[in-house]
Amino acid sequence: QTLVVAAALAVLLGATGAAGIAIGVAAACLGFLPFNLPRARVFMGDTGSHVLGAMVAILTLWALREGRANPYQALVLLSAFLLDAGLTLAKRIVQGRRFWRAHREHLYQYAIRTGYSHARLAVAYAAATGLAWLLALCLRREPFSMVAILIAILAWVGGVGAYVLLRRRWIRRRRPMAGLQ
């Protein structure tokens, strides 16, 4: 996801120094692919994912500040990140559980437990983020029109709906993984 989002941000940022940083982030992610496809062999851990998340946030804020992106583009482009993390953590908070503790309740983790491969999920998330990129580009022409607002709302409603449906489906189909009882 970070590879696709960083590439999208590089395009949105145009010929700026920030675009160069976005390309660097995308290139760093691309460097991990040979080690993680078709199956994951290198784990970056929370520290690595936090740094990538911070870079995506910084680049997004930079694009917003420079007027290279509008808020609707940012929300659509980051929807896969924000929906999975946001809905998963919100559910934990509503249930009164410690949201900051380690857990295995993200959508992609349920998918893995039902038998989907990491490669298949990576391609699915990349495709969803690529679609979000295309929608974000569509929002570039009419940043604050009713059409832009409607597209952003529909993208988020569709994302929430997909999250809820897939989560329910994968919880029901869960199969025990070897060694995890």
C-alpha positions, 0 to 999 in steps of 0.5 A: 500500500505504501508503495502505491500511495507514495507513487500517487503522492509523487504524481500529485506533488509534481516536480518538487523536492517532496515528490523526490522524497515520495519517490524515495519512499516508493523505491524503498518499498519496492526494494522489499518486494523481492524478499516478500513475494510470493511469500513474506520472508522479511518482516519490518515490524511495528517500527518500520511500519510506523516510519512508513506511516509517518512518511505517508502522513508527512507527504500527504500534509505537504501535498495539502499545504502546497495545494497539490492535493485537496482533502477529498483526494487525501481521504480517498487515497488513504482510505485503505490505510484509514479504514482498516486501522480506524475501524479495527481500533474503533471496534476495540475502543467501543468494546472497552479493550486496550486498543494500543495492545498487540492484536490480530484483528485487522481485516488482512489478518482475518484473511490470512487466517482463512487461507488467503496468501500474503501475495494475493492480499498484497495484490488485492490491497494494491488494486484497491489503493490503485483504484483509490488513486484513480478516484483521487485523480478524478477529484483533482479537477473539481476539488470542492464540487458536489461531485467530488464530495459525493465521490469521496463519500461513496468511496468511504461508504463502499470501503466501510461496506466491504470491510464489514462484509469481508470481516464477517465472511472471514470470521465465519470461515476462520480455520485454525493455523498450525501451532496457534490454538 
